[in-house]
């Protein structure tokens, strides 16, 4: 600090002495105040760091239903507008190589819940009424005694909740377990046993749960599994009004309206995180259970009815797009399994980035969330997924060393109207993807790294890769259970 005597010499001799003294005294006081303020700021910063040590991040997993990769304005959709999901992409990283474990909902959701390929649970199609499940060699619900993501997070001190679509059983099977039996502290759901939550109440219930967990000082894990854009389309006039001057067909207007409504509800939850100052403490992921549904070219726009969600427009309004990927819902080509995966985690995941190399699967979510939460996996548990925390933080290389497998009871032969819905099995190992029909008498091979749109079948030029993947697929098929445990059968099977 400057010597006061030297400081006074800098004033003109004509400057009054009392003024010089006043300036000097004021300067000393200001310096002491600034020093004290700086010390307070440092102490506050230390307190913040101290309070954050060991604090578990919250996890919000938003899982849409039939939301195609191209059905986002940030992915270039020509008329759908999704400003709130676009916000997540701006504030986080958009992972373009994420795949779900099935082309339809129930097995896809099984993979998220268990961290295992759904075929290990004899679940390779959607849960329907009992005769349909029995015909397809499926159980009537997911085994509640299985290792599940919410139960693991509960063991780590998390408050857990599920709001929205369930479909790990079915509302037509009244004796199936409720979501509470899988590790959720609170739930409101449809496509499950018991009372069906109205589809548009998902965000309100999610916000109330977040507020309650925050007030109690608990970390939370919450599923917000929205209905959109699955049929029936429960469109509200307010949202159709948004597109009244768009020049769209009625079917396209309905599709845009239901996605706009879902995006608004997601925005309400993001706003609640802001209001509660939880944004920086919360990992948020937006994804979809499979690719978009598409009706035939001449599908009529008419009402349909679902026992779980009620009446709405049917398949004629299903206008989802895959942005060039082959196939749609129920396909093992990329259009059916490569879906949006946008991750926001301030300070941990890069903002405004696109990652087109990290190969992440839905079976990876359980080990990833558990690592983030500081929860160890049970010693007897055998996950099919791997933790992808480093990939989320941008440290991953292309590909993965652990193979991924799919099984789907494809019931459509290759035909002009559904040319990419014939595959019953699929395996991905590092850069290679092999698709096979039911008995593996026909296969196709793609370099999924350099050819993510599956444009060139390489089975004739890469016989070694075909042989290796075919052997891996055969070994995996041989490891699967022949039939489900009868304890997972409804009493309705006795009737």
N, C-alpha and C positions, 0 to 999 in steps of 0.2 A: 504494500500500500504506500502511496506517496506521502512523504513527510509533510506535515501541515505547514511547517515554515517555508518549505519550498513551494507549496501550493499557493501561499499568500503572495509570494514574489511575482506570481503570474498576473496579478491585478495591476492596473495602472496606479501611479502614485496619487493621482487625483481622486481615486475611488475611496469613499468614506470608510474609515477603519471599522466602524460598527457594522457596516454592510458586509465587509470582508469576513468578520467574525460570524455573522449570521449565515452566510453562504457556507462557510466551513462547517459549522455545527449542523446545518441542514444536510449537507453532503454526508457527514459521518452517520447521521441518523438513518438516512436512506440506505446507505451501504449495509448497516446492521440489519435493517428490515429486509432488504433483499437477500442477505445471507440467511436470515432466519426462514424466509419463505422457501429458499432453495433447499435448506435442510429439511423443512416440513415435506416438500415434494419428494425428496429422496426417501424419507421415512415412510410416506404414503405408498411410494412405489414398492419399497421393501415389504410393507404390509400386504400389498396386492399380490406380490409374488408368493409371500408366505401363505396367504389364504388360498392360493390356487394350487399349491403343492398337494398332490394326492387327490385333487378334486376330479371326480369322474365326469366325463362329458355326457351330455344328454344325447339320445339318438332318436331321430324322427325318420321313419321309413315310409315313404309315400309310394304305394303300389297301385298302379292303375290297372284297368281290365280291358284288354284288347287295344291298347293305345299303341299305334304303329310308330316305327322309327321316324317316319316322315310327317307325323301329325303334330308338329310343333312349329311355331313361327320361327324359332331360332334354328330349326332344321330346314327352313326354306319353304314351308307349306304356302301355297298360293293364296289361301283365304282364311285358314284357321289362325286365330290370334290367341297367344298364350303368354301374356306379359309377365305373369308371376313366375311361371316355370322358366321363362327367358331370364328373369332376374337371377334365379339360381345358377343358370349357366354363366351369366356375367360375373357372379360373385364366387363361382366355383369352377370345377373342371368337368367337361363333357367327355365321357369315355365312350368311344364309338365301337369298341370291340366286345362289349358286354353281351352275354347270352344267358337266357333262362334255360331251365332244365327240361322244358317241354313246350310244345306248340299249343297246349291248352291249359286251362286254369288250375285244376286240382293238383295234378302232379307238379306243376310249376311252383305252387304254394307249399307243397310238401317239401320240396328242396330247400326253400327258404327256412322253413320251420325246423328241419332236421339236419341240414348241412350234408345230406346224403342224396344220391340219385333216387328218384321216386320209385323206380322199378324194384329197389330193395324192399319196398313196402307193398309191392304188387299194385301200385297205383300208376297206371299208364294212360288213364283217361279221366274225364270229369266224373265226379260223384253224381249219380242220378237216383232214380227210384230203385228199389231192391231188385226186381227182376233184371234190370239192365246191368246193375253191378255184378250180379251173379253170372250172367251170361258172359261178361267180359273178364271173369276170374279176378274180380276186384273185391276188396273188403267194402264195408259200408261206411267206414270212417277211418281216419288216421289213428293209429294206436296212441292213446293218451299216455302210455307208459314209456314211449320213446323219448330219447333225449331231445329236448326242444330248446330253441333259442330263448324264448321268454323265461323258461324255468331256470336256465343257466344264469341269465341276467338277474333274476330275482335273488339267486344265491350270492350275487355280488353286490347286493344292496339297492338294486334298482326297483323303482315302482314301474309296473308294466301294464300296458293297456292295448286293446285292439278295438278299432272302430271302423266299420265298413264291411265289405264283402268277406265272408269266411270261406265257404265251399271246400272245407276239409271234412265235410259231411254234407248233409242236404236237409232243407226244411221239410222234405217229404219223408224223412226218417226220424220220427219224433223221439225215439229212444237213443239217438246218437249223443255223444258227449258235447257239452257246451264249451266254448273257448276257455272258460274259467278252469277247466280240467287240464289245460295244457300249460298253465303257468301265467295267466293274466290276472292281475289284481282287479281290473275293471274291463268291461267290454260292452259294446253295443254292436250288433252284427245282423246280417241277413245271409241267406243260404246256409242256415244252421238250424238246430232244433230250438224250440221255444219261440218267444216273441221276436218278430222281425223288426229291426230298427229301420225307420224310414231312410231311404238312401241319401237324402240331402242333409241329414242331421250329423253326418260324420265329422265335419269340421267343428261344429259347435261343441260336440262331445269331446273332441280332441283338445280344444282350447280349455274347457273346464278341467280336464284331467291335468293338463300342463300347469294351470294356475294352482291347482291343489297340491301337486308335487312340489312346485316351487315354494309355496307358502310353508311347506313342511321341511324344506331344505334337502329334499331327496333328489338324486339323479333319476331321470326317467327314460324309459324306452317305450315308444308308442308306434303302433302300426296305424297309418291312415290309408286304408285300402279302399279307394274310391270305386264306385260302380262304373263310371264312364270309361270308354264309350261302348260298353256292352249293351246288347239288346235286352229288354225293350228300352228305347230312348225316351226317358222321362223328361221331356223338354218343357221349360217354363216360358210363357209368353214374353216375359221381360227379355229373355236372351234371344228369342227369335227376332224381337224388335231391333236388336243391335245389328242384324244383318238384313233389315228390310229393304235397303237400297243397294244391296250388293250385286244384284243381278244373278244370284245363284239359283239353281233349281231348288225345289222345295226340299228334296232329300239332302242336298248339300247344305242348305240353310239349317236344317235340323241337326245335322252332324256338327256343324260349326257352333251351333248354339249350345249343345250339351257339353262340348269341350270347353267352351267359354265359361260355362257355369262351374265346371270342375276346377278350372284354373282360378276362378274367383275365390272358391272355397279354400284352395291351397294358399292363395294370397292372404286370406283372413288368418290362417294359422301362422304364416310367416310374420304378419303384422303383430300378432300376439307375442311372438318371440322377441320382436323389437321392443314392444311396449314393456315387457317384463325384463328387458336387458339380458336376454338369454341367447341372443343370436350368436355371439362369439363363443358360447359354451355348448353349442348344439351342432352335432353332425346331422345334416339333412340330406337324404337321398331321394330322388325321384326316379321311378322306373315303371315297367309294365310287365304283367305276367306272361304275355305272349304277343305275337304280331296281330295286326288288325283283321277283323272279320270282313268278308266281302260277300254280298249276295250275287246271284247271277246277273248278267247284263239286263235281263228283262224282269228282275224281281220287282214286284209291285210295292208301292208305298202304302202300307196298311197297318192297322193296330194289331198288337200281339199282347199276350198276357203271361206274366211269370208269377208263380205261386209265392215267391219270396218278395218280389218288388212291386208287383202290380202291373197295370196296363201302360203301354207306351207304343211308340212306333217300332216296327219290326225290321227285319234284315234289309228291306228296301232302302233304308236310310243309312246303311253301313257303308261309308265312303272312305275308310282309312287307307293310307298309302304307306309304302315301305321305302320310298325314295330310291327305287331301282333294285332293291333286294328281291330275290326270287321267292315266290310263294307268299301265303298269308297265314292267318291263324290255322293251326292244325298241321302245319308243314314243318319238317326238320331242315328245310333250306333256310337261309338267313332271314328271309321275310317273316318266318314264323317264330324264330328264336332270338334274333338280334334286335334288341329293343333299346329305347332310350335308357341312359344311366348317367344321371347328372348328380354330382356330389359337391356339396358346399360344407366346408369346415374351416372357418376363418383362422388364419395363422398356421394351418396344417396342410390344407389342400390349396393348390395354386388357384388364383382367381383369373377368370377370363381365358382359360386354357382349353384346348381340345387335345385329347390323347387318343391317337389312332393306332396304338401299338399294344397297350396292356390288355392281355386276354383274361378277362374276369368272368366268373360264372356265378350264378345264383347260389350254388352250393358253397361258395366261398364266403357268403355273408355271415353265417354263424361263426366260423373261426375268426373272421375279421372283427366282428362286433365284440366277440369275447376278448380278443387281444386289446382292443380299444378300452374295454371296460375293466381290464385287469382280472378277468375270470379264466381260470384254468379249465381245460376240457377234462372230463372224467377219463381215468386211465383205461377203462374198458370200452370207451366209445371209439368208433372207427369212422372218422369223417371222410367224405369224398372230396370235400373242399379244402382249400389252404388259405391261410390268412393273407390278405392283400393290402395290409396297411402300407407297406412300402410302395406298392403300385399306386394307391390313392395319393400318396405324397410325391408321386412323379419319379420314383426311383426304380421302376420296373423296366426290364428289357422286353423285347418282343417274345411272344409265345409263352409256354409253360411246360414243365417237364412231366407233370402228372396228367394222364389222359382224362378226357371228359367223354361220358357215354350218354346216349339217349335211347329210350324205347318208347314207341308210340304205336298203338294198335291201328295203324292206317287201314282204312276200309275202302279207299278209293284207288282203283287202278289208274295208271297214267292215261290221261285223256286230254283232249284239247282244252276243255273247260277248267281242268285242274291239273296242269302238267307237272306241278312241283309238289304233289301231295301223295306220292306213291311210297315214300321211304318209311319203313317201320323201325329202322335202327340207324344209329349214327355214332361215329367215334371221331374225336379230334385229338390228335397227338402232335404237339409242337405246331408245325406249319401245315400238316396234312389233315384233311377232313374227308372221311369215307362215309357215304350213305349206302344203305343196303335195303333191299326189300325183305319180306318176311322170312324167306329161306336162304337169303344171300345169293340167290341165283343171278341177281342183277345188282351191280354196284356202280357208283360214280365216285371219282376222286378229284378233289380240288386242293390247290395250294391256297389256303384260306388267308395267308398273310399277304401274298402279292396279288391275290384274286378274290377279294372279299365279296364280290358280286357273283361269284361262282359262274363265270362265263366260259371257262375252258375245262372240260373233263379230261383228266390226265391219266386215266386208268390204263390206256394202251402204252403210254410212254414211261410210266413209273410203276412197273410190275412189282418191284421190291417193296415199295410203299404200300401197294394194295395188299400184298401178302402179309406184311407185318401188321397192318391195321386189322385185316380180316382175322388174323390169329388172336389179336388182343380182344376183338369184339366177341369171338367165339368163347374165349376164356371167361369174359365178363358175363355173357349170357348163361354159361354153365354155373356161375356162382349165384344166380338169382333164385329166389324161392319159387317152388312150383305153384304154390297156392297160398292164399292168405290164412292167417290163424282164425279159427272159427269164433274166437272171443271177440272178433271185430265184425261179427255178423249181427244184423238187427233181428229182433224177435219176429219181425214180419216175415222172415224167411221160413218160419215154421208154419205159416198160414197157407 
